[in-house]
Amino acid sequence: MDRKWDELDMDCLINIFERLELQELILGVAFVCKSWYRASVSPQCWKTLNFDKLNFAPSSSPFVTTFCHQYAIHNFSVCGFLTLALSRGGPAVVELILPAICTLEKLIYASNMCPCLRVLGLPMHIVKHNNSIDLFSDEEMTQFLGLFNKWKDLEYLHLREYQSYTREVLLAIKLHCKNFVGIKKIGLMGDDEASAIAAVLPGLKQLTVTSSATPALMIRESLKEILEGCRELEVLVINDCCGFEVDEEILKMTSHIRSFLYKDVRPNVDEDYYPLAIIFNPDTWKHSGIDLGLGMDNLGLN
């Protein structure tokens, strides 16, 4: 007689479920049967929390619609969902990729619930308790940076585009996270971020620059500054990136790196994605030798 699915060994189920994405875990296997539900709420199944893969927009998200239907609720709360996932994982969570927007209160909660993080993806915007995106006060910034004192095992950091607090975060990591080895930068690598990486983390071992919904963007001078500042790099990965060309000079500067992998790297900036890139730092772009595909006169910057 064949064995029934609901009679599978609990450890076996957990071993399978811990490989699932969040959406499959919370909307799929949890509703199959009681034994599968019990396995699905094991902290081990929640050790990797990647919220960036979920669409939380209430008007266009199949995930939100299905979640509300299956859990019989009328209004979906992103903060409530974060609380649910973080509480289920607790100290077992080793990878946490937060959604693009997150409250400071929820970051504090994550630091208390998940002290054993090895991989952290910061949100693009950290909002206050009243959901405003105003700049932090000095007290709030100190509170935010102090969270890294709880994440002493942190090894990797994921950075999104347009994060204004990169240097401060890297300084906090240098102070508190002695096992830190790598950064994954998604989208635009600003010259200020490149300078911060080179100056604050000269011992960085791994760096990835890659695209998300848009191609990555890093100008030649930024890459050279990182290569000159981070002499201990062992792994450098650049995917779908515009802003420079991998030529003899770049290959020479990266010759000591054990693994330099690059794909679809091109010098011209994709104007469909970065039409206003020159505005962020006009002097840098004017002297970079990059063709933005935009007339300087048209932008009124000359």
VEXSE-992392 format. One line per 8 residues: number of its first residue (from 1); their letters; for each residue x negated, z, y of N, C-alpha, C. Coordinates in steps of 0.05 Angstrom, whole numbers, plus 5000, padded with zeros to 4 digits. Atoms other than C-alpha are relative to their C-alpha. Layout:
VEXSE-992392
NUM> a> X/Z/Y/X/Z/Y/X/Z/Y  ...
This chain:
VEXSE-992392
1> mdrkwdel> 4983/5000/4976/5000/5000/5000/4982/5000/5025  5016/5002/4975/4973/4981/5069/5003/5025/5017  4999/4976/4983/4956/5037/5116/5014/4993/5026  4985/5005/4975/5001/5043/5178/4981/5004/5024  5016/4998/4976/4972/5034/5247/5000/5028/5012  4998/4974/4987/4997/5102/5270/4987/5022/4983  5014/4981/5017/4958/5135/5213/4970/4997/5001  5029/5004/4996/4890/5111/5236/4987/5026/5009
9> dmdclini> 5015/4976/4993/4837/5165/5244/4998/5001/5031  5001/4996/4971/4838/5195/5315/4974/4991/5012  5026/5008/4989/4764/5186/5325/4996/4970/5001  5001/5029/5001/4770/5114/5305/5015/4987/5023  4983/5010/4979/4826/5102/5354/4986/5004/5027  5014/4994/4975/4786/5135/5410/4977/4981/5004  5022/5018/4999/4726/5093/5394/5008/4972/5009  4990/5027/4993/4768/5030/5402/5011/5001/5029
17> ferlelqe> 4987/4999/4974/4808/5053/5463/4981/5003/5024  5019/4996/4979/4747/5073/5503/4987/4974/5010  5010/5026/4992/4728/5000/5507/5020/4983/5016  4979/5015/4986/4794/4979/5540/4998/5004/5030  4997/4998/4971/4806/4965/5613/5022/5021/5006  4981/4980/4992/4847/5016/5652/5029/4990/4996  4973/5010/5002/4908/4971/5654/5010/5000/4971  4992/5001/5028/4909/4962/5578/5004/5029/4989
25> lilgvafv> 4999/4973/5009/4897/5036/5568/5026/5014/5008  4977/4984/4989/4953/5063/5612/5027/4986/4997  4975/5015/5002/5005/5007/5604/5005/4989/4972  4998/5012/5026/4991/4984/5534/5001/5019/4977  5002/4984/5024/4966/5028/5478/5015/5027/5002  4987/4974/4997/4997/5091/5507/5029/5000/4992  4971/5002/5007/5067/5065/5491/5005/4989/4972  4996/5011/5027/5055/5041/5420/5012/5021/4982
33> ckswyras> 4990/4979/5016/5066/5107/5384/4987/5027/5009  5009/4974/4991/5053/5182/5391/4970/5004/4994  5028/4995/5007/4986/5182/5355/4982/4983/5019  5016/5017/4981/4961/5124/5399/5000/5012/5028  4999/4987/4974/4985/5161/5461/4980/5023/5000  5018/4977/5000/4947/5224/5440/4971/4991/5001  5027/5010/4999/4884/5183/5429/4994/4989/5028  5004/5013/4974/4893/5146/5495/4995/5020/5023
41> vspqcwkt> 5004/4981/4979/4892/5210/5536/4974/5017/4995  5025/4987/5005/4826/5233/5506/4981/4994/5024  5019/5005/4977/4774/5242/5563/4980/4978/4994  5019/5020/5007/4727/5196/5525/5010/4972/5007  4988/5026/4994/4775/5138/5537/5000/4994/5030  4999/5003/4971/4770/5149/5612/4973/5003/5012  5027/4995/4989/4695/5153/5619/4991/4978/5019  5005/5022/4981/4694/5085/5655/5025/4994/5016
49> lnfdklnf> 4976/5004/4983/4742/5081/5714/4993/4979/5021  5005/5022/4981/4739/5014/5749/5027/4992/5014  4975/5005/4985/4796/5014/5800/4999/4973/5015  5003/5024/4984/4768/4952/5834/5014/4976/4986  4988/5021/5015/4798/4909/5779/5031/5000/5001  4971/4997/4999/4869/4932/5794/5010/4992/5028  4986/5008/4975/4916/4903/5847/5021/5021/5006  4982/4979/4993/4951/4960/5882/5021/4992/5021
57> apssspfv> 4981/5009/4980/4991/4918/5931/5029/5002/4989  4973/4995/5012/5064/4941/5919/5017/4975/5000  4982/5024/4999/5094/4873/5938/4991/4978/4982  5010/5023/5016/5050/4829/5894/4985/5008/4975  5016/4991/5022/5021/4871/5839/5017/5004/4974  4987/4995/5026/5046/4863/5767/4994/5027/4988  5008/4974/5010/5007/4926/5751/5018/5022/5011  4983/4980/4988/5046/4968/5801/5029/4998/4991
65> ttfchqya> 4973/5004/5009/5112/4937/5781/5004/5011/4971  4998/4991/5027/5100/4950/5707/4996/5030/4997  5005/4971/5000/5073/5020/5719/5025/5015/5008  4975/4987/4990/5135/5040/5759/5022/4998/4979  4979/5004/5020/5180/5011/5705/4996/5018/4976  5005/4986/5024/5146/5043/5646/4999/5030/5003  5001/4971/4995/5137/5111/5678/5025/5010/5016  4975/4993/4987/5206/5109/5711/4997/5014/5027
73> ihnfsvcg> 5003/4990/4973/5183/5121/5782/5008/4978/5020  4991/5019/4980/5208/5089/5846/4977/4991/5019  5021/5006/4981/5146/5092/5891/4973/5005/4987  5026/4997/5011/5075/5080/5868/4981/5011/5021  5020/4988/4982/5020/5123/5899/4972/4995/4989  5028/5005/5008/4948/5099/5896/4986/5027/4996  5013/4974/5002/4924/5170/5909/5009/5015/4975  4989/4987/5024/4970/5196/5855/4988/4989/4974
81> fltlalsr> 5012/5013/5024/4943/5145/5805/4971/5008/4997  5028/4991/5001/4871/5163/5823/4998/5028/4989  5000/4973/5009/4887/5236/5812/5005/5001/4969  4994/5001/5029/4917/5220/5743/4976/4992/4984  5023/5011/5015/4857/5179/5721/4976/5019/5001  5023/4983/4997/4804/5226/5748/5004/5026/4984  4995/4975/5015/4838/5287/5717/4998/4996/4970  5002/5006/5029/4843/5253/5649/4971/4997/4991
89> ggpavvel> 5028/5004/5007/4769/5234/5650/4984/5025/5004  5015/4975/4994/4741/5296/5683/4970/4996/4997  5029/5002/5003/4668/5310/5666/4991/4978/4982  5008/5022/5017/4669/5254/5615/4995/4974/5015  5003/5025/4985/4671/5201/5670/4971/4996/5008  5028/5006/4993/4603/5168/5678/4998/4976/5018  4999/5023/4982/4624/5105/5716/5026/5000/5016  4976/4999/4982/4671/5106/5776/4997/4979/5022
97> ilpaictl> 4999/5020/4979/4685/5044/5817/5026/5003/5015  4976/4993/4985/4734/5065/5871/5013/4975/5012  4987/5023/4988/4786/5018/5902/4989/4995/5028  5011/5008/4974/4771/4983/5968/5005/5021/5022  4993/4979/4980/4806/5038/6008/5006/5026/4985  4997/4974/5013/4802/5111/5989/4999/5022/5021  5001/4978/4981/4814/5177/6025/4976/5018/4995  5022/4981/5002/4759/5227/6039/5009/5023/4981
105> ekliyasn> 4990/4979/5017/4803/5279/6004/4997/4992/4970  5002/5009/5028/4803/5237/5940/4971/4998/4991  5028/5000/5007/4728/5228/5942/4990/5028/4994  5007/4972/5006/4720/5303/5946/5011/5009/4973  4988/4994/5026/4767/5310/5887/4984/4988/4977  5016/5014/5020/4726/5259/5848/4973/5015/4995  5025/4986/5003/4662/5298/5861/5003/5026/4985  4994/4976/5014/4694/5361/5835/5007/4996/4971
113> mcpclrvl> 4991/5006/5027/4726/5330/5774/4979/4986/4983  5018/5017/5014/4670/5282/5755/4971/5004/5009  5027/4994/4990/4602/5314/5767/4978/4985/4985  5021/5012/5017/4566/5273/5713/4998/4970/5004  5001/5029/4995/4571/5204/5745/4971/4989/4998  5025/5015/5000/4515/5154/5731/5003/4975/5016  4995/5024/4984/4548/5095/5766/5023/5006/5019  4980/4996/4979/4587/5099/5831/5004/4976/5017
121> glpmhivk> 4994/5021/4982/4622/5044/5869/5016/5011/5023  4987/4988/4977/4639/5066/5939/5022/4981/5011  4980/5017/4988/4702/5041/5975/4990/4986/5025  5007/5014/4975/4698/4991/6032/5007/5018/5024  4991/4983/4978/4737/5039/6077/5007/5028/4988  4993/4972/5006/4741/5115/6072/5018/5010/5022  4980/4992/4980/4804/5137/6107/5003/5030/5001  4996/4971/4997/4821/5206/6132/5026/5008/4988
129> hnnsidlf> 4976/4989/5012/4877/5251/6110/5025/4987/5012  4977/5012/4987/4924/5217/6160/5000/4969/4997  5002/5028/5006/4905/5148/6132/4989/4983/5023  5013/5016/4979/4868/5127/6196/4972/4993/4991  5027/5009/5008/4803/5088/6190/4981/5005/5023  5018/4993/4978/4772/5120/6251/4973/5010/4989  5026/4990/5008/4699/5138/6248/5000/5030/4994  5002/4972/5007/4681/5204/6216/4989/5016/5024
137> sdeemtqf> 5014/4981/4983/4665/5263/6259/4974/5008/4986  5026/4990/5012/4596/5294/6248/5006/5018/4977  4993/4981/5021/4629/5348/6207/5010/4985/4975  4989/5015/5023/4666/5298/6163/4978/4984/4986  5022/5015/5012/4604/5255/6153/4982/5018/4984  5016/4980/5015/4565/5317/6132/5014/5007/4974  4985/4993/5024/4620/5334/6083/4999/4977/4980  5002/5023/5017/4620/5263/6055/4973/4998/4987
145> lglfnkwk> 5027/5003/5011/4545/5259/6046/4992/5023/4982  5006/4977/5018/4543/5328/6015/5011/4997/4972  4989/5004/5027/4583/5301/5956/4978/4991/4981  5021/5010/5018/4520/5268/5929/4983/5023/4988  5014/4977/5012/4491/5337/5917/5013/5008/4974  4986/4995/5025/4543/5342/5861/4995/4979/4979  5005/5023/5018/4524/5274/5832/4970/4997/4995  5029/5000/5004/4453/5292/5814/4990/4980/4979
153> dleylhlr> 5008/5019/5021/4453/5246/5753/5005/4971/5007  4993/5027/4992/4472/5184/5793/4976/4982/4997  5021/5019/5005/4431/5123/5773/5005/4974/5015  4994/5026/4988/4467/5063/5803/5022/5003/5021  4980/5001/4978/4506/5049/5867/5010/4972/5004  4988/5026/4993/4555/4992/5879/5008/5001/5030  4993/5001/4972/4561/4973/5953/5016/4975/5006  4984/5022/4991/4616/4929/5981/4990/4989/5027
161> eyqsytre> 5006/5012/4974/4615/4887/6044/5007/5019/5023  4993/4988/4975/4616/4915/6114/5001/5031/4999  5000/4971/5000/4599/4987/6098/4980/5011/5021  5016/4992/4976/4574/5021/6161/4983/5025/4995  5014/4975/5005/4546/5083/6127/4978/4997/4979  5019/5005/5022/4495/5051/6080/4975/5017/5002  5026/4985/4997/4432/5083/6109/5004/5029/4994  4995/4971/5005/4463/5153/6109/5004/5006/4971
169> vllaiklh> 4995/4996/5029/4486/5145/6037/4974/4999/4985  5026/5003/5014/4417/5121/6014/4982/5024/5005  5016/4976/4994/4384/5180/6049/5010/5024/4983  4988/4978/5016/4432/5228/6013/4992/4996/4971  5007/5005/5027/4417/5194/5947/4970/5006/4995  5028/4994/5002/4342/5198/5959/4995/5031/4998  5004/4971/4999/4349/5273/5972/5010/5013/4975  4986/4985/5021/4396/5292/5915/4998/4987/4972
177> cknfvgik> 4997/5015/5025/4393/5238/5860/4973/4990/4990  5027/5006/5008/4325/5239/5827/4998/4979/4978  5000/5021/5022/4346/5191/5770/5009/4973/5010  4989/5025/4989/4369/5136/5817/4981/4977/4997  5018/5023/5005/4343/5067/5799/5010/4974/5012  4991/5027/4993/4389/5011/5823/5024/4998/5018  4977/5006/4982/4438/4980/5872/5011/4973/4993  4986/5026/5002/4490/4926/5863/5014/4996/5026
185> kiglmgdd> 4988/5006/4974/4508/4895/5929/5019/4976/4997  4980/5021/5003/4572/4853/5931/5007/4988/5027  4993/5014/4976/4584/4801/5984/4978/4998/5020  5019/5003/4978/4548/4803/6051/4980/5022/5000  5022/4981/4997/4480/4836/6053/4990/4998/5029  5008/5001/4972/4471/4852/6126/4971/5007/5004  5029/4994/4995/4402/4857/6157/4995/5029/5003  5004/4971/4998/4414/4931/6172/5000/5013/4973
193> easaiaav> 5000/4989/5027/4430/4944/6099/4974/4994/4986  5026/5007/5012/4368/4906/6076/4978/5018/5011  5020/4982/4988/4326/4947/6125/5002/5028/4989  4996/4973/5011/4357/5012/6099/4990/5002/4972  5009/5000/5028/4343/4994/6026/4969/5000/4999  5029/5002/5000/4271/4975/6041/4987/5025/5011  5012/4977/4988/4257/5036/6084/5005/5026/4985  4992/4975/5012/4294/5090/6047/4993/5002/4970
201> lpglkqlt> 5004/5000/5029/4285/5069/5974/4977/4981/4991  5022/5018/5007/4216/5038/5966/4995/5000/4970  5004/4999/5028/4216/5060/5893/5023/4988/4983  4977/5012/5014/4280/5021/5876/4990/4982/4977  5009/5015/5024/4275/4991/5806/5017/4975/4995  4982/5022/5006/4336/4945/5802/5018/4994/5024  4983/5009/4978/4375/4904/5853/5015/4975/4991  4983/5023/5005/4433/4857/5843/5016/4993/5025
209> vtssatpa> 4984/5010/4977/4464/4815/5898/5018/4978/4988  4982/5018/5014/4527/4779/5875/5026/4996/5017  4976/5006/4986/4593/4750/5897/5023/5017/4990  4975/4988/5009/4663/4778/5892/5021/4978/5002  4981/5021/4995/4722/4738/5917/4987/4978/5017  5015/5018/4984/4673/4705/5964/4971/4999/4991  5028/5001/5008/4601/4682/5954/4984/5023/5014  5018/4981/4987/4545/4731/5969/4986/4986/5023
217> lmireslk> 5014/5011/4977/4507/4722/6034/4976/5018/5007  5024/4985/4993/4435/4744/6046/4980/4981/5012  5019/5018/4988/4388/4711/6095/4972/5005/4989  5028/5000/5011/4315/4697/6077/4985/5024/5010  5016/4978/4989/4287/4750/6124/5008/5026/4987  4991/4975/5013/4330/4804/6092/4988/5003/4972  5012/4999/5027/4306/4786/6022/4971/5006/5002  5028/4995/4997/4234/4785/6045/4994/5029/5008
225> eilegcre> 5003/4972/4992/4242/4853/6078/5003/5019/4976  4997/4984/5024/4268/4882/6013/4977/4997/4981  5022/5005/5018/4213/4850/5972/4974/5013/5010  5023/4988/4989/4160/4876/6019/5002/5031/5000  4996/4971/4999/4190/4946/6022/5002/5013/4972  4995/4989/5026/4210/4955/5949/4980/4988/4980  5021/5011/5017/4145/4941/5912/5002/5006/4971  4998/4992/5028/4167/4974/5848/5024/4987/4986
233> levlvind> 4977/5014/5013/4226/4927/5834/4992/4989/4973  5005/5011/5027/4230/4910/5760/5021/4979/4992  4979/5019/5006/4296/4872/5758/5013/4992/5027  4986/5011/4976/4324/4827/5813/5018/4978/4991  4980/5019/5008/4388/4789/5801/5016/4990/5024  4985/5011/4977/4419/4742/5853/5018/4978/4990  4981/5019/5010/4482/4704/5836/5019/4990/5022  4981/5012/4982/4526/4656/5876/4995/5011/5029
241> ccgfevde> 5009/4989/4974/4489/4671/5941/4991/4978/5018  5009/5019/4980/4480/4631/6004/4983/5015/5021  5016/4988/4979/4430/4642/6060/4970/4995/4998  5029/5006/5004/4362/4623/6031/4996/4982/4976  5007/5017/5022/4327/4578/5982/4977/5013/4984  5021/4989/5017/4285/4601/5923/4977/4979/4998  5022/5019/4998/4221/4564/5941/4974/5013/4991  5026/4990/5010/4147/4574/5927/4993/5028/5012
249> eilkmtsh> 5005/4974/4987/4142/4631/5978/5015/5023/4986  4984/4979/5013/4199/4670/5946/4991/5005/4971  5010/4997/5027/4173/4657/5876/4974/5015/4999  5025/4985/4999/4105/4683/5896/5005/5029/5006  4994/4972/4993/4134/4746/5927/5014/5015/4977  4986/4987/5022/4174/4759/5864/4985/4998/4973  5015/5005/5025/4119/4742/5814/4994/5026/4984  5006/4974/5013/4106/4816/5799/5025/5012/4987
257> irsflykd> 4975/4989/5010/4179/4829/5782/5004/4991/4971  4997/5006/5029/4191/4833/5707/5022/4981/4994  4977/5017/5005/4258/4799/5709/5013/4992/5027  4987/5011/4976/4279/4755/5768/5019/4978/4991  4980/5019/5009/4344/4720/5752/5016/4991/5024  4984/5011/4978/4379/4674/5801/5016/4976/4991  4983/5022/5007/4436/4625/5796/5018/4993/5024  4983/5010/4978/4473/4582/5847/4992/5013/5027
265> vrpnvded> 5010/4990/4975/4429/4604/5905/4994/4976/5018  5003/5023/4983/4431/4557/5965/4996/5009/5029  5007/4992/4972/4407/4557/6038/5023/5000/5019  4979/5003/4980/4470/4535/6074/5022/5020/4995  4978/4980/5002/4524/4587/6089/5026/4985/4996  4973/5012/5005/4593/4570/6062/5019/5007/5023  4984/4995/4976/4633/4562/6126/5029/5008/4994  4973/4992/5007/4699/4571/6090/5003/5030/4996
273> yyplaiif> 4999/4971/5005/4680/4643/6074/4988/5016/5022  5014/4985/4979/4633/4663/6131/5000/4984/5026  5000/5016/4975/4656/4624/6193/4990/5016/5024  5008/4984/4977/4640/4683/6239/4975/5017/4994  5023/4984/5008/4577/4708/6205/4980/5003/5023  5019/4999/4978/4535/4691/6266/5006/5022/5020  4992/4980/4980/4575/4740/6308/4989/5028/4993  5009/4973/5007/4551/4800/6268/4973/5007/5011
281> npdtwkhs> 5026/4996/4988/4480/4792/6292/4989/4973/5009  5007/5027/4991/4470/4729/6334/4970/4994/4999  5029/5005/4999/4394/4737/6343/4989/4995/4972  5010/5004/5027/4382/4743/6268/5007/4972/4990  4992/5026/5010/4422/4681/6252/4988/4977/5015  5011/5022/4984/4394/4639/6309/4972/4993/4990  5028/5004/5007/4323/4648/6283/4996/4998/4970  5003/5000/5029/4338/4645/6208/4996/4972/4989
289> gidlglgm> 5003/5027/5011/4336/4569/6202/5023/4992/4982  4977/5006/5017/4404/4570/6168/5020/4983/5015  4979/5016/4990/4456/4517/6179/5027/5013/4994  4975/4987/5005/4521/4554/6188/5023/4981/4998  4978/5019/5001/4561/4490/6192/5019/5004/5024  4984/4995/4976/4587/4514/6260/4983/4995/5025  5014/5005/4975/4569/4493/6330/4997/5025/5016  5004/4976/4984/4538/4548/6372/5017/4999/5025
297> dnlgln> 4984/5003/4976/4574/4520/6432/5029/5007/4995  4972/4995/5007/4641/4526/6396/5006/5029/4999  4996/4971/5002/4631/4600/6387/4995/5014/5027  5005/4988/4973/4611/4611/6460/4978/5020/5000  5022/4981/5002/4547/4646/6441/4974/4990/5013  5024/5010/4987/4497/4602/6477/5002/5004/5030
